[in-house]
Amino acid sequence: MGNVIRSDIYRLFRQKSLYIVMGIVALLNFAQGPILKIIYNLTKSIASEDNVAEIGEFMSEMKFSTILSEALGNVDTVLVLLVVIWFAYADLAHGYIKNIAGQLSRKGNIVVSKTAVTGFIFLIMMPFAVIFQVIGYSLVTKVTFDNITDGLIIFAVKYVCLVAIGAILLLIVVGAHSQVFGAVVAVLTGAGFLQLAYLGINSAIDKIFKTKNFDINEYMPDSVLHGNFVNDAGDLETTLLIKGVVSAAVVIAVITPITISIFNKKDVS
């Protein structure tokens, strides 16, 4: 099992797409602070004298906990999910999967390995995005490192939600052998558009089971990922955090065995 994971990690770092996406993620996150500063300066320069006072001063500080809690925006998330898709489908597309499966006592170990490496991808990308946000904001304001606990909690919950989303994508790509559908789901999920599809699912469930106001949004990791973890008072939304951990754990625990079962029944080629 360990050899399979090491082999997958080796293949991951051989993919050019990984480094291209890392470069884009680095640029997007680095640019956040400077772009905000540029927009502020432009707004202040074109504002009338009466409105200058209302604009106020540029942010005096950026909390590291805020950067942690905002690791990977929608565009970043879409790009990283696409890396997962490309990685998961690469050996299927080029026929390497047959050689790998032939060396294993359990073919399903391939799915376990890909799930582990998917988690590894997010473990690389999220801190990577945070580092470049810190660098970018440091150029235009002071980054403070006080009370980072809340940020770390949100960071961890978002991580497990992303791993759960990755498990769903592996079901589509590895189980169903569909890269295109997996990429579509990755884009919709990462951008937060999949929640529109839940409206139809909610209506169907209400009609079939005679329920009222059922909302599948509350039980899906992608909904939690795009939710507001901090309320207006600045406190953590504990209920949302718990939902995120529970929904992610359930999705991983349910989806991964299903993916293994489907993959075991398919002939590899």
C-alpha positions, 0 to 999 in steps of 0.5 A: 500500500505504501509503495502505491501511495509513493508511486502516486505521489511521484506521478503527481510531482511529474505532472506539469499541470500541478506546477502550472496551477501552483503558479496561478494560485501563488499569483492570485493569492499574492496579488490580493493585498496589492490589488486592494491597495491599488483599488483603494488608491484609485478610489481615493484619487477620483473621489471628491473632497467631500467623500475622501473622509468617508473612504477612510484610511487603508486597512491598518492590519490584516489578521493571519487568522483571516488569511487562514480562514480564507485559504483558497478562494473559488477560483483557486478551489476550482483549479485545485479540484481540476488537478485532482481530476487530471491526476486521478484520470492520468493512469486510466487515460494512458493505460498505466492502471493495468500495470499497477493493478496487476501488481496488487493483491487488492485492486481497490488499494488504487482507490485508497491511494488516490484518496490519500494523494488527493488529501495530500494535494489539498495539504500542499495547496492550502498552506501554499495559498496562505503563504503567498497571501501573507507575502502579498499583504505584507507589502501593503499593510501589517500582518498580525499573528495574534489569536490564530486559533479560530483561523486554524479551526476554519482551515481544518474544517475546510480541508476535510470538506475539500477531501470529501469533495475529492472523494466524490470526484474520485467516484466519478473519475475512477469509478465511472471513468468519466473525466469530463463529467468529473471536471464539470462537477469540479468547476460547479462545486469549486465555484459554489454553483452546485448549490443551484442543483440542490434546489431541484433535489430538495423539491423532489425529496419534498414531493416523494417523502412528503416533507416540508422545507428539506434542504440538502445544502445543510448536509453537503460538504461543498455547501459548508465550504462556501458558508460563513464560518464567522457571524456578525459578532465575530464569533465562530459558527459552531453549528456550521463547523460541526456540520462540516466535519460530520458531513465530510466524514460521512461522505468519505466513509460512504463514497470511498467504499462505493468507489472501491466496489465499482472499481473492483468490478470494472476491467482495467485497460 
